[in-house]
Amino acid sequence: MITATETEHIYHVTGDKPRLIDEDLSKAVELAQRRAMKEGRGGILVTRCAPGSFSVEVSADVPYGVTRESCEMGIPHP
């Protein structure tokens, strides 16, 4: 499922089936790319927030025309 935060232009993708998550991520990246092209700036940042939960956004921290992946899931230390 894709939900959008219009004021921040962030697309949230959640799901429990890898194939559906992959399809939704592709759609969200495409939407973000359209926004980046319209604005003429910013690259795409895809962040894994938790298992089955991702955010996709146009980011000034990513060069225009580039898509980067990030992971914010905490890794417990022994």
N, C-alpha and C positions, 0 to 999 in steps of 0.2 A: 504494500500500500504506500502511495506517495501522498504526503501532505505538504502544503506550502505555507511558509510564513511570508506573506506578501510584503510586509513592511521591511523585512530584512533580506528578502529574496533568497531564502534558504529552503531547500527541499529536503524533507525528512522521509527516509525510506525505512520501513520496518516489515518484517515478515519472519516466517519460520521454515519456508521452503527455499533452498538455495537457488533453484531455477527461477522462481518468481522474484526473489530479491535481485538476482542478476538482471532480469528484464526491467524491473522498476528502476534499478540504478542506471541502466542505459538510458531510459527515458528521462530521468532526472538530470543526468549529465547533458543530454541533448537540450533540455530546457535551459539549463544554466549556460551552455555554449551560445544559444540564441541571445540570451540577455547580454553576455559578454560582447558578442558581435555588435549588438544594438548600441551598447555603451562605448564600444571601441577600447575597452580597457579591462584588465583583470583576467586571471586564469581561473581554472576550475580546481577547487579543493574538495576531495571526497574524504570524509572522516568516518572511521568506524568508531562508534560511540559505545557500543555494547554488542553482545552476540545478537545478530539479526537486526541491528539498528545502525543506520548511517545518516549522515547529513551531506548534502551537496550544495555548494555555494560558489558564487563568483567572488574571488578573493584578490585584493590588491597585493597580497603577499606572494602571489603566484604570477609569473610572467604571462602576458597575453599569449594565447595560443597553446599554453601548456596545461596539462591536467596532472595534479599531484594527489597522492594518497597519504593519509595520516591515520594514526591510531591513538585514540584517547583512552583506550581500555587500560586500566591499571593492572600491572602484573605484580602479584604478591611476591614479596621477597621472603625467603625462608628465615 
